[in-house]
Amino acid sequence: MSTLKLDLENYKELLQEYIRSKDEQALYQAEQFSKQSMQQKISPDEIINIHIQSLQEIYPEMPEYIQSSLNFLLETMISYGLAYQEHQSLREKQLELKSEISVAANMQKTLLSTVKPEIEEVEVGALSVPAKQMNGDYHHFVYDEKGTLGIAVADVIGKGVPAALCMSMIKYSMDSFPEMRMDPSVILGSLNRVVERNVDSSMFITMFYGLYDSRDHTFTYSSAGHEPGFYYHKDQGEFEEIDVPGLVLGVSAETTYTQYVKEVEKGDMIVLLTDGVTECRQGERFIEQEEVLDVIKSYADLPAQEIVDQVYKHFERLQGFQLRDDFTLIILRRNV
Amino acid sequence: MEFQSCVNIKKEWDIVGARQLGRDIARKIGFGTVDQARIATAISELARNIYLYAGTGKVCFEALEEIDRKGIAIIAMDDGPGIKEIGQVMEDGFSTSGGLGAGLPGVKRLMDEFDIHSEEGKGTEIRVVKWLR
């Protein structure tokens, strides 16, 4: 079939052909015509105009009332034409925005990147996946030569760009802390003041900060209203909740944080996460905490990173491959 | 500039009067049916803005005649509250989010030239032109 030219002559011929034959072929060509018109951003009122002109040429004796009725139709279509053009321009804008956000998301990835430490004594598995393009979760590792591993996990209440901007600030504040070992309660205390000063009061950040000392295998931690973590006793095959009090960051500059210590036995695991893991949804149903733990347990014999990856795959599938919230899961296991 | 004629906008009914006068002038200049319909829609939009946001004002028409082209200018004037953020009202999807009317971006699309002056507390003047092709 020859390519259709979008002009009056062509439309007139197609119309004439259809009126004569009432043929499906002509209707198919009409469909092609409308598709091509849309490609060329021709608005519906212009098609009506071409129709009117074609009719006038085919039937010069067209009754006056038909002519008037067609003019009436044309008038009603003008606003649709405008809406169509507006739709086109909004679509272009949306594409622009999308590509801008993906550039920003890449930048964020670079900004917030952290290196998962490879330590003989503790095995680390970590995964953070954003629900949309930008991640409102954050995790960070700091390892020093003396053998302490600092782990931060944070979650901004909220998603998307605002949450991501907020996280970048947290990252820079943490970078500005001195290199030496700092207690979790001190770190949360100073981040709390940064957030309180710099972030809108409607935005909250929860954070868990833990310090694993690989020399004596103690885990020191504090929490700023963060989702409770879990301690897995390998021998009993049971989980114990690591739930400690602590106000979310940014509420009051006066807030102080208590810190706790736990001794870690060989083979035991520490599970840290954000609510994107515990608040997975299957359809309208929120999954139970036990489900998360059961899934982790079922993979407990695998290397830490594989556990984390398998758990993510499990819940990704459960949620139909569309995350509702940013998903961050970290597992530490004492190896020796 | 040939002549200028105006329609005062005080009540909704005046919008129809403005459309009628504008369409007559457009027809005399030689605009075809579609362009007449577009010009009328632009007039509606401008007049309705006056009626809704300024209360009263007027819409004026000029038949333009240059050496090589003819056209129509529509000028909408009011002493209303003015527009604070012109950039915002010129943005697609801002005023039309409810699906009502074409908004000023629509008027701009319907016409060839678009110019707006607005001062907060003093009023707004919008001048649009469509040339005969």
Interface residues (C-beta under 8 A of the other chain):
Chain A: D45 E46 N49 I52 N71 L74 E75 I78 S79 L82 A83 Q85 E86 S89 L90 K93
Chain B: T33 V34 A37 R38 A40 T41 D92 G93 T96 G99 G101 A102 P105 G106 R109 L110
